[in-house]
Amino acid sequence: MNAITLTIPRLSAEGFLELCKANQDLQLELTATGEVIIMPPTFPWTGKQNFGIIAQLGAWIERTGLGFGFDSSTGFTLPNSAIRSPDASWVSNERWEALSETQQKEEFSPLSPDFVVELRSSSDSLKKLRQKMQEYIDNDVRLGWLIDATTKQVEIYRLGQDVEVLESPATLSGEGVLPGFVLDLGKVW
């Protein structure tokens, strides 16, 4: 099952929100060029792997209180006007609390997360995921992980740096973005 891409000319952010409300059973993203991406549900194994990531991130958030975590159904409006939904993401308290209540609760929050994770499923195009990761970095995401469980390869994206590729790492560090967070990939692979 692959994602389907539709081109809807002149679709505004408000129009996309209406499209999402009218189709709540679909997971949709809007690219900066106006394409609507319809993503199929993940297979159970990918969902299990993603849950392993979210559970560990959630435990770190509860322990530190340094920000807020989000799952794959959360859309963020990036500075380039794309509305994207990372598989897991985190936003610092300071940046989240700078948003109005409406921006937090009733629209796709107008900010790039500080941290994102994309987990490649068997149906995902690696090329498209790499483009999406670069888009996050180009829109001020500070740290991003592209995790390919099939090959046990991780690509680390950092603001202002080249992509680092790791082969079969046991853990990943949240570095200075998520201080003290270590993802145990044994719970993901």
Sequence and secondary structure as in RCSB ss.txt:
>XXXX:A:sequence
MNAITLTIPRLSAEGFLELCKANQDLQLELTATGEVIIMPPTFPWTGKQNFGIIAQLGAWIERTGLGFGFDSSTG
FTLPNSAIRSPDASWVSNERWEALSETQQKEEFSPLSPDFVVELRSSSDSLKKLRQKMQEYIDNDVRLGWLIDAT
TKQVEIYRLGQDVEVLESPATLSGEGVLPGFVLDLGKVW
>XXXX:A:secstr
   EEEE TT  HHHHHHHHHHTTTSEEEE TTSEEEEE    HHHHHHHHHHHHHHHHHHHHH  EEEEETT  
EE TTS EE  SEEEEEHHHHHTS HHHHHTS  SS  SEEEEEE TTS HHHHHHHHHHHHHTT SEEEEEETT
TTEEEEEETTS  EEEES SEEE TTTSTT EEEGGGT 
